[in-house]
Amino acid sequence: MESGAIPRRLAAILCADVQGYSRLMGADEEGTLRSLKAAHELMKASIAAHRGRVVNAPGDSVLAEFASVVDAVRCATAMQQELEQRCAAVAAERRLAFRIGVNLGDVMVAGEEIYGDGVNVAARLESLADGGGVCISGSAYEQVADKLELGFEDLGEKSVKNIARPVRVYRLVREGKTLARPASAPVASDKPSIAVLPFQNMSGDTEQEYFSDGITEDIITDLSKLSGLLVIGRNSTFTYKGSAVDVREVGKRFAASHVLEGSVRRAGGRVRINAQLLDAASGHHLWAERYDRELADIFAVQDEITREIVSALDVKLLRGEQARVWRHLLRQPEALDAHYKGLDALNRLTREANDEARRSFQKVVALEADSPLGHLGLAWTELSAFRYGWEGAGALERAAGLARKALELDEDCADAHALLGFYHLLAGRHDEAIAAGERSVTLNPNHADNAANLACSCAVGGRPEEAIALLRKAIRLSPVYPTWYLQILGFAHYLRGELDDAEAAVRPALKREPAYAEARIVLAAVLHARGRVAEARAEAAEVLRQDPKFRLAAFAARLAIVRDQSLVAKLVAQMRELGLE
């Protein structure tokens, strides 16, 4: 070592802080401080249990160092789970929600303290995480990707404050919503295509993020109803939330010809929205406008933005599309605010957030019972409660009833048709499921999940060729897509005897989710059909290793929705031959 050189080492760094800490202290100083001390004790114990050390813990923050990235990420996950359980009984407005960032990097050592970009990057990752969430760097992800049975969403490269180079960011995904990267770059469309980036919250209050996100989602939804335009899905464009963006990179990544970006500033009963449409290839502005309106005029502003885009891109509207898009669905600012809060909570996919979303949508219904939005939002909360096992079959029936109510109020409500399609599918009514799904895709030709849900109905309903085309469309619309797209795609190819294509679909799915039994069984069946029995047997054994409680009877029950049960019987017989019971 050079004389006087500062010691350095490679370390896994964990940074944590409380989201909205100043607001919590302003509301209840003593109660917040007591909760913070208890949380810090829990976190210190967890860090020690995972072979880490606390470097310091000033204010609401915690900085810790680990020799192993695996230990650091395991610790971050365990802490969030323990904190969530401990805070479950605390009112939402008083609950401490920690954000955690983990980075693997070089640090400078001075006594017990550590400094440098390795620490700074971890702190920036923490600021990108949601309350209760974890973000890790690309260097950390490379160390844990094949070692931990956790799902991560690739948020792409982010330019962060005081760090010279962009940082690759991955977000820990909970509740089974693991997202996969596309197997290949999306192909350019023969019609105008647009990526709507998350509008920036300029209100100076992070608690208003839901409002700017809600406006962005509404604009995406409105544009998605236009058949003459290809609109990149929310899951994809929201990977750029909170980061500096080069629109040319966005255009290349999503094969989008145009990018819409903007900002929202809310103050009292007024809102200011700035929006600009850019050519993705050159970055040049095609149109820009500022709207300074009353809160009650939000939908009118969204209509104007849609009209300007239609005009700038020379999009031809089919008969009926204008009426479907330009429709004001909520009149009262309180209902609009509750609607956006409900959407924000619904996207978090936890039981607590789902309950929060339910309360918000109930408020929408109470304020404007003649709008389909409140009933539709409630329907999705009931469906989520059923899908994730939080409630029984009664929740599914309630979801269907609420979806029908939304359709009574607006027969062109695409998401309500999609929900009913899922309901019919679970009941084994394949023709009704496909009809409802087709109606949803006709009404909203750019909705990736609706297209993929219809693909699922087609695959199990004996129409795998249509399923494949729909999934290819869904992946084009949302290049950052859920892993289940790949599983259904692989299953559809398998049904058609296209074994190479089936394997090409499920192997990436299993790389992202090794415990995905349905995908692994498709792979085992493909290998068995090719005569590669030893490899197929190994995949079957891996199913059991990933889930020792796996049973073929339960697997067959999940496939009760398949129209041709002889296919299921054949698949089960193959798996039994390979050693599964």
N, C-alpha and C positions, 0 to 999 in steps of 0.2 A: 504494500500500500504506500502511496506517496505520502511524504511527510505532511501532516496537517490536513490530509484528505478526510472528508466526512464519511464515516462508515455507511455502507449501503447494503440492502438485501432485498431479495424478491419475497413478497408477502401477499397474502389475500387480505384485503381491507374491507371491513364492513362499516358503513355509516348509516345512522338512523336518526330521524327526528320526527316530531309530531306535526301532522298536517293541521293548519289552522290554530296553532298554539296560542297566538296573541288573542284571537277571538275567544278561545276557551278561558284564558286568564281574565279577560275583560268581563266575562259573564260570571265567573266564580273562581276567584283567586285561590282561596283556601282548599276548596274541593278539588280543583285541578292540580294543585301542588301535591295533595295527598295521593291522588291517582298516579301522578307522575313518579313519585317516590316508590310506590308499590310496583309500577311498571319497570322502573330501573332495577329494582331488586330482582325481579323475575328475569330480566334480560341479562343481568350480570351472572346469575346462576346458570342460565342457558349457555352463555358464552363459555363459562368455565367447563360445563359439561361436554362441550364440543371442542375442547382443547384449544380455546382461544384465550386472549387476554384483553381486558378493557384498558385502552390507552388513556382515555379521559371521557368524562360525561358532563360537559358544561350545559347548563340550562336544560332544554328539552332534548338535547342531542346525545348520542353515544357513538364513540369511535372505538373499534376493536380490530385486533390483528390476529390472523391465523396463519399457521404454517401450511395448511391445506385448503384449497378452494372448495373441495367437497365438504369439508367440515364447516366452512363459512356459509355455504349455501344451505346445508342441512340446518345449521343454527338459525339462519334467517327465516327459513320455512317454519321451523318449530316455534320460534318466538312469535311469529304472526298468528299461528294457530292457538298458542297458549293465551296470547293477548286477546284474541277474538273471543275465546271461551270465557275469559275472566270478565270481559266487558259486555257480555251478552245481555246482562240484566240492567245495564246502564242506559239511560235515555240517549237516543242518537245524538241529540244536540250537545251532550256533555261527554261523549265517548272519546277517548284518546285513540287516534288512528295513526300509527307509525308508518313512515315511508322508509324503505331500506334499499341501499345500493351496495353492491359487492363488486370489487375489482381485483384483478391480479396484476400487480405492477411493482416497479422498482421504487423503494422508499429510502429516504435518508434517515439515519438514526442518530438521535441526540439524547443520551440517557434513556429515559423511559418513553420519550416522545418520538414520533415519526412524522416526516414531512415529505413534500414533493408531489409530482404529478400522480403518482400511484394513489395518494390520499385524495387529491383534488378530483380525480376522475370518479372515485367512489362517491364523493359528496355530490357531484353533478348527477350521477345515476340516481342517487337518493331523491333529488329534486324532480326527476322525471317519473318516479314511481307514484302510484295512487296511494291514498290512505289505506293501510292494510296490505299494500302490495310490495313486490320485490323486483328490482331491475338489476341485471348483471351485465358486465362488459363482454365483448366478444372474446377477449383473452380468458375470462373466467368460464364462459360457455364452452370453449374448446376443452376445458379440463373436466367438465361435469356432464357433457352431453351424453356420453355412453356409460356413465357411472351411476347416475341417479334416475329413478323412475319418476321424473317430473316433466311437465310440459312447459315449453317456452315459446313465446311468440317473438319472432324476429321483427324488431321495429326499424331495422335499417340503420344507416349511419346518421349520427346526430352531431351537429356542430354545437359545442357547449362552451360556456363562458371560460375564458382564460386558458383553454386547451387548444394548442396549435392545430392538431389534426382531428378530423371527425372521429367519433367513438361509435363502434358498433354496439347496439343495445338490444338486449333480450329481456322480455318481461315474463316473469313466472305466471303461468296460467293455471287457475284453480277450477274446480268443479267440472273437469272433463272437457274444457273448451280449448284443446290444444290446436294450434294453427300450424299449417305446413307452408313451406315455400313452394312456388311453382316448380315443376320438373323442368320446364323450359320457358324461355321468354315468351310473353304473350304476342300474338300476331296482330298487326295493325288492322283496323276495321276499314271496310269500304264506305263507311259513313262517319260523320263527325263524332269524335269520342272526347269525353271530358272527365277530368278528375277534379272533384270538389274537395279542396283541402280544408281541414278544420279551421273555422273562423277563430281568430285570436280574441281572447277575452281582454279588453282594454279597460275594464271597470276598476282595476286596482284592487280587486277582491277575488281571491281564488275560489271563494264560495260561489261565485257566479259562473264558474266553468260550465255547469250544467246548461245554463241559458244559451251561451254561444254554441255549445255542442248541439243543443236542440234545434237552433236555427239552421245549423249546417245540415243536420239530418233531414229537416223538412225540405230544404232546397234539393238535396239528393233525391228524396222521395218524389218531389214534383217533377224533376227532370227525368227520373226513371220511367215515368209513365209515357214518355214520348218515344214512339217506335222508330223515329228517324234519327235518334241519337243513341250512342252507346255510352253508358254512364258507369264508371268504375265504382265498385261497392264501398260501403262505409268501412268494413273491416280492413280494406287495403289502404284507403286514403288516410284513415285515422292513425296509421303507423307513423305519420309525420307530425302528429300533435306535439306541440311544445318545442319544435326544433326549427332552426333556420333551414330554408328550403330553396334549392335551385330548381326552378320549374322545368328546366331542360332535363334534369335527372329524373324528375317525376314523369315527364313525357316518355322518356326512354324505358323506364322501369315498367310502366303500365301500358306502353304503346298507345298513349293518349295524345290526340292532336291538340287539345286545349286544356288549360288549367284555370279553375276559378279559385281565387283566394280572397280573403276579406277579414274584417275585424268588427267587433261589437262592443259598444260602450253603453252601459245601462246606468241611468241615474234617476232615481225616483220613478216617476211615471213616464219617463221619456227614454228613447233608445236611439243611438246613432249607429248606423251600419254603413261601412265602407266595403265596396265590392269591386273587383276588377277581373276581367277576363283576359287571359294571355295566350299567345301562340306558344305552344310547348317547344317547338323546334327552335325558335329564335329568342323567346322570352319577351317579345314585344307586346305592348298593350293593344288590345282590340277595342276595349270598352272599359270605362270606369265610372262609378257614380257614388255619391254619398247621400244617404237618406237620414233625415233628422225628423223623427216622428213620435207620436204618442205610442205607448206600449200596445194599445188596442189595435194599432194599424200594422202589426208585424206581418200578418198574412198578406196584406195588400203589398207590402214591400217585397215579400217573397215572390208574389205574382209578377211584380215589375221586373225583378231580377230574371225570372224565367223568361218573360217576354223579350227582354234585351238579349238574352243568350240565343233564343230562337231566331231573333232577327239577325244577330251578328253572324250566326253560323248557317243562316238560310235553311233552317230545319223545316221540312214540310210536315204539317200536322194532318193526320188522318181525321176522318169524320168522328166527332165525339171526343177527341183527345183534348181539345181546348176546354171543354166543359169539365172534363175529369180533373184537369190540372188546376185551373183557376177557380177554385171553390173555397170560400172562407168557412172554416169548420168550427172555429171558436171565436166568440165575441168578447168575452170578459178577460181582462188581464190576469185576474186571479186563476182562472181556468187554464189559460195559456201557461202560466208559471207552474202550476201543478202538473200539467202535461209534460213539460220539459223535465221537471224533477222526476217524474215517473219513468221517462225514457232513460234518464241517467242511471237511476237505481236498477232498472231492468237489465241494463247492459253489464252490470257488475256480477251477475250470476252467483249470488250467495243467497242462502235462505233469508238472512236478515235484510239484505237489499231487496229481495223479492217482496217481503212484507212491507217494506218502505214504499216500493213501487205501487203495491196494492192500495195503500192508504192514499197515495197521490192521485191515482186514477179514480178512486171512490170520490174524491173531492171534485174531480172533473165532472163525473156523472151528476153529483149533487148540484153543481153550479149550472151545468148545461146538459141536461138529460137528453136533449134532441140531437146532440152531436154523436157521431159514431166513435170518436176518438177515445172517450172515457171507457166505453163498453169494450172496445177492441183492446185497449191497454189492460183492462182487468182480465180479459180472456187470455192474454199472453202470460199474465202472472199465474193464473190457474193452470195453464198448460205446463209452465216451468215447474210448478209445485208437484205436478204429476210426474213429469219426465225425470226429475232429479230425486224422486222418492221422498219428498218432504210431506206429501199428502197422498191419499189413496185415489181410487177410481172416481170418487165423487168430484174431485177437482177437474178431471177430464170432462165429465158431463157438464159441469158448470162452464168450462171453457167453451164447449160447443154451443151452449145456450147463449152465452154472451156474444159469441161470434155471429150467431143468427140475429141477435138484437142489432148488432152493428150493421148487418146487411139489410135489415128492415129500414134503417135510417139512411143507408147509402148502399145501393145494390152493386156499386162499382168499387167497393172496398176490397182491394186485392188481397191484403193480408188476412182478412176474415175468410175469404175463400180458401186461402192456403191453410189456415188453421183447421177448417172443416175437412180439407183433404187429408190432413194428418189424422184427424179423428176417425174418418171413414176407413183409413188404412188399418188402424189398430183394431177396428171391428171386422176386418176381413172383407169390407165392401170395396173391392178393387176398382170396379167401374166408376162408382161414385167418387172414390178418392182421386182417380185420374181426371174425371170431369171437373171436379173442384180445383184441382191443381192447374189444369189447362186454362180455366177461367182466370186464375190468379196471374198466370204468366201472360195471358193476353192483355189483361188490364195493366200490368206492370212488367213490360218485357225486359227490364234491366235489373230485376231483383234476383241476385245470385242465389240466395237461400231458397226462395220460392221455386226457382228452376231446379235446384238440387233436390228439394223435397218431392217435386213431381217426378224427378228421375228415380227416386227411391220407390215411389208407387209403381212406376213403369217396370222397374227391374224385378220387383217381387210379383208384379201382376202379369208377367209373361211377355213383356215388351222391352227386352234388354237393349235392342238397337236404338230405340228412342231414348232410353235412359242414358246411353253413352253420349249421344248428341247433346242432350240437355246438360250433362255434367261438363262436357267440353265448353259449352256456353257459359255455365256458372263459373268455371275456372277463369275464363276470359274476362268475365265481368268483375271478378274479385280475385286477382292474382295472388293475394294472401288469403288462403281459404282454409276452412276447418278440415282436419284429417279425415273425418267421416266421408267427405267427398271422394277421397281416394279409395276407401273401403268399398263404397257402393259401385264406383267405377270398376274396381277389380272384380267384384262379384258379377257385374253385368257382362264383362268380357268372359269370365269363366262360364257363365250360362251359355254364351255363344260359341264356346269352344276355342276362344282366342287366348290361348294359354300364355303366349309371350306378353301380350298386352295386359293380361291379368296380373302376372308377376311384376311387370313394370309399374303397375299402380300400387300394389300392396306393399312392396318392399320399402318405398319411401314412407308409407304410413307407419310401418313397424319401426323404422328408424326413429320416427318422432314419438311413437307410443308403443314401446315393446310389449306392454300388457294388453294390447288391443286383440282380444281373442278371436273376434270375427275375422279380422284381416289375416291373422296367422293361420287360421283354419283354411281360408281360401288359398293361401300360399301352400299349405300342406297338401291340399286337394290337387292343386296344379302340379306339384312335384310328383305326387302319386300317379296322376294321369300320364305323366311323361316316363314313368317307370323308374324314377329316382327315389326308390322306396326308403333307402337309408336316410336321405335328406328329409323326406317327408316325415319319417318317424322322429327325427331330431326336432323338427318344428312342432310336432304334436307334443313331444316331451317338454318343449319350451312353454307351451300353453300352460301345462300343469305346474311348471317351475314358477312362472309368473303369477299364477293363481292356483295354489294347492287345493282350493275349494271348488275348482271348476268341475262341472258335471255335464255330460252330454244331454241328459234329460232337460236341464235348465236351458242349455243352448238350443235344443230343438224347440222348446217352448217359445223362445225369443223369435224363432223363425216360423211361428204359427201364422204370420201374416203372408207368407209365400203362398201364392195361389196353387201351384203344383207341388203338393206335399210329397210326391214321389221323388222329386229332386232333393228334398230335405232328408228323406229316408236314405237315399243313396249317399248323401254327404255324411250323415251320421254313421252309416255302415262303414264307410271309408275310415272315418276317425276311430271307430272301434277297432278296426283292423290294425290301425297304427298305434294302438295302445291306450286310447282314451276311453273312459267309462262314464 
